[in-house]
């Protein structure tokens, strides 16, 4: 299946500079590889983008709380672009990032 949604995973330094650590087409891959290892002074930022689009991201979420992620992703569940199981998996995974 050709995927049109892409997750971008970044490490954000305390000074605001960021570094992309991966681009993923699936939530399982994002969880397994893209949540990355970071230092305590670094934040993790996740963005959801549409491929081949000049519009901005669907959402950008930053650790520790990834505020609004679950609510935003519900619109993709209703269109069957993301499964409710994958949303639940991601919400659980980023909660672990928040306490790491």
URDA-V424274 format. One record per backbone hydrogen bond with DSSP energy under -0.5 kcal/mol. NH is the residue of the N-H (numbers start at 1). CO is the residue of the C=O. Records with the same first field share a line. If there is no record, write none. Layout:
NH: CO, CO
This chain:
6: 49
7: 24
8: 47
9: 22
10: 45
11: 19
12: 43
13: 11, 17
16: 13
19: 11
21: 9
22: 9
24: 7
30: 26
31: 27
32: 28
33: 29
34: 29
35: 30
36: 33
42: 39
43: 12
45: 10
46: 61
47: 8
48: 59
49: 6, 47
51: 4
53: 50
58: 48
59: 48
61: 46
63: 44
65: 62
66: 62
69: 66
72: 68
73: 69
74: 70
75: 71, 72
76: 73
77: 73
78: 74
79: 75
80: 77
81: 76
82: 76
87: 83
88: 84
89: 85
90: 86
91: 87
92: 88
93: 89
94: 90
95: 91
96: 92
97: 93
98: 94
99: 95
100: 96, 97
